[in-house]
Amino acid sequence: MSEEKKIAIFGSGGMAKDTADVCKSMGFKSVLLITENVKNTDKYQSVHENDVNKLIKSNFKFVIGIAKPKTRKKIAQKFRKLEYTNIIHPSSTILGNTEKALAPSGTIIFPGVRIAGRVKIKKHCILSLNCTVGHDCSIGNFVSIMPGATVSGNVSLASRAIVGSNASVLQGSSNSEKLKVGSGATIGMGSAVMRNVEADQTVLGVPASEVGV
């Protein structure tokens, strides 16, 4: 008899609830939300983060269902010893050696995501509904790629970068000369990135340019 699949998700907002829905559709029998303020007003039971040790003893696995990279990083550092698992919806497509290289690390891949070959994905990333990642990309820790975004081939997204909904990132010149989006950078929704984006920079528009400049 197989062991019941159990998942506990940090967060209480829309991303956490969407992650819970995905987990339910994947056959997880016990799905809980971990919050600082317990509110059982929705269909998923909430537990306080102080109860994490009880969940460990009950063989729960963990994931962080929060869109903001800085918040995900903060939680991952606070609860660094937990067993984080990947949530990969079966309707997503992950080609070849990309899937083999995706070690369990708390990454969430939503329905409809398309990932080409030779892509490196680090820890605690969120690839949301129907986004696309092209060949030979590098995705750093805590990156968020939002619904409908397209990241073309040979692109490097450094840690905590955000690619907004329906944004596009132009393909890099080659595997050794990737188009680079720096750590903590934000690409606004619907933008088209044609050149490198510096760390902590926010860009918006078609073509994308730095906000406030």
C-alpha positions in Angstrom: 0.0 0.0 0.0 1.5 3.3 -1.1 2.0 6.2 1.4 -0.5 9.0 1.3 0.9 12.1 -0.4 1.0 15.1 1.9 2.1 18.6 1.0 2.3 21.8 3.2 2.5 25.1 1.3 3.8 28.3 2.8 1.5 31.2 2.0 -2.2 32.1 2.1 -2.6 34.3 -1.0 -3.7 33.5 -4.6 -0.4 31.8 -5.5 -0.5 29.5 -2.5 -4.1 28.6 -3.3 -3.4 28.0 -6.9 -0.5 25.8 -5.9 -2.8 23.9 -3.6 -5.3 23.4 -6.4 -2.4 22.0 -8.6 -1.4 19.6 -5.8 -4.9 18.4 -5.4 -5.2 17.7 -9.1 -1.9 15.7 -8.9 -3.3 13.4 -6.2 -2.1 14.9 -3.0 -4.6 13.8 -0.3 -3.5 16.2 2.4 -2.9 19.8 1.4 -2.3 22.4 4.0 -1.4 26.1 4.0 1.2 27.4 6.4 0.6 31.0 7.6 1.5 33.4 10.4 -2.2 34.1 10.9 -4.4 31.0 10.7 -7.7 31.6 8.8 -9.7 28.6 7.8 -12.1 30.5 5.6 -11.3 28.7 2.4 -11.4 25.1 1.3 -7.8 24.5 2.5 -7.0 24.1 6.1 -4.4 26.6 7.5 -1.8 25.8 10.2 0.6 28.1 12.0 4.2 28.1 11.0 5.0 27.1 14.6 3.5 23.7 13.8 6.1 22.9 11.1 7.8 20.3 13.3 4.5 18.4 13.7 4.1 18.3 10.0 7.6 16.9 9.6 6.8 14.1 11.9 3.6 13.4 9.9 5.7 13.0 6.7 4.6 16.2 5.0 6.7 17.6 2.2 7.0 21.4 1.7 6.9 24.1 -1.0 6.7 27.9 -0.8 3.7 29.2 -2.8 4.4 32.9 -2.7 5.1 35.0 -5.9 7.5 37.5 -4.4 11.1 36.2 -4.6 12.3 38.1 -1.6 9.6 36.6 0.6 10.3 33.1 -0.7 14.0 33.5 0.1 13.2 34.7 3.6 11.0 31.7 4.3 13.5 29.3 2.8 16.3 30.7 5.0 14.1 30.6 8.1 13.1 26.9 7.4 16.3 25.8 5.6 16.2 22.2 7.0 12.8 21.2 5.5 12.4 18.7 2.8 11.3 20.8 -0.1 9.8 19.0 -3.1 9.1 20.1 -6.7 5.5 20.5 -7.9 5.4 19.8 -11.6 2.0 19.6 -13.2 1.7 16.7 -15.7 0.4 19.0 -18.4 3.7 20.9 -18.5 6.4 19.9 -21.1 10.0 19.6 -20.0 12.3 18.4 -22.7 15.2 15.9 -22.3 18.0 16.6 -19.9 16.3 19.6 -18.4 13.9 17.3 -16.4 16.8 15.0 -15.4 18.7 18.0 -14.0 15.8 19.3 -12.0 16.6 18.0 -8.5 14.0 18.3 -5.8 14.3 21.9 -4.6 11.0 23.5 -4.0 10.3 24.6 -7.6 6.7 24.9 -8.8 5.9 24.4 -12.5 2.2 25.1 -13.3 -0.1 23.7 -16.0 0.8 24.5 -19.6 4.5 25.5 -18.9 6.9 24.6 -21.8 10.6 24.2 -21.1 13.1 23.4 -23.8 16.2 21.3 -23.5 19.4 22.0 -21.6 17.8 24.5 -19.2 19.3 24.8 -15.7 16.7 25.6 -13.0 17.9 26.3 -9.4 16.0 26.3 -6.1 12.5 27.7 -5.2 11.5 29.0 -8.6 8.0 29.6 -9.8 7.1 29.0 -13.4 3.5 30.1 -13.7 0.7 29.2 -16.1 1.6 28.8 -19.8 5.0 30.4 -19.6 7.7 29.3 -22.0 11.5 28.9 -21.4 13.7 28.4 -24.4 16.8 26.2 -24.8 20.0 26.6 -22.8 18.6 29.1 -20.3 19.9 29.5 -16.8 17.3 30.2 -14.1 18.7 31.3 -10.7 17.3 30.7 -7.2 13.9 32.2 -6.4 13.1 33.4 -9.9 9.4 34.0 -10.7 8.2 33.7 -14.3 4.6 34.8 -14.4 1.7 33.6 -16.6 2.1 33.7 -20.4 5.7 35.1 -20.2 8.2 34.0 -22.9 11.9 33.6 -22.1 13.7 32.8 -25.4 16.8 30.6 -25.7 20.2 31.5 -24.3 18.9 33.8 -21.5 20.3 34.0 -17.9 17.8 35.0 -15.2 19.8 35.7 -12.0 18.4 35.0 -8.5 15.2 36.8 -7.5 14.4 38.1 -11.0 10.8 38.5 -12.0 9.5 38.2 -15.5 6.0 39.7 -15.5 2.9 38.3 -17.2 3.0 38.1 -21.0 6.5 39.7 -21.1 9.0 38.5 -23.6 12.8 38.2 -23.3 14.8 38.2 -26.6 17.1 35.3 -27.3 20.7 35.6 -26.4 23.5 35.5 -29.0 24.8 32.1 -28.0 25.1 29.7 -25.0 28.4 31.5 -24.0 26.9 35.0 -24.6 23.5 34.9 -23.0 21.2 37.8 -22.6 21.4 38.6 -18.9 18.7 39.7 -16.5 20.4 40.6 -13.2 19.6 39.6 -9.6 16.5 41.2 -8.2 15.5 42.7 -11.6 11.8 43.1 -12.5 10.5 43.0 -16.1 7.0 44.6 -16.2 4.0 42.8 -17.7 3.8 42.9 -21.4 7.3 44.2 -21.9 9.8 43.2 -24.6 13.4 42.9 -23.3 15.9 43.4 -26.1 19.1 43.8 -24.1 20.7 43.0 -20.7 18.9 44.2 -17.6 21.0 45.3 -14.6 20.6 43.9 -11.1 17.6 45.4 -9.1 16.5 47.3 -12.2 12.8 47.6 -13.2 12.1 47.8 -16.9 8.8 48.3 -18.7 7.6 48.8 -22.3 8.2 47.8 -25.9 11.2 47.8 -26.1 11.7 47.7 -22.4 13.5 50.5 -20.7 14.3 51.4 -17.1 11.4 52.9 -15.2 11.9 56.5 -14.1 14.8 57.2 -16.5 
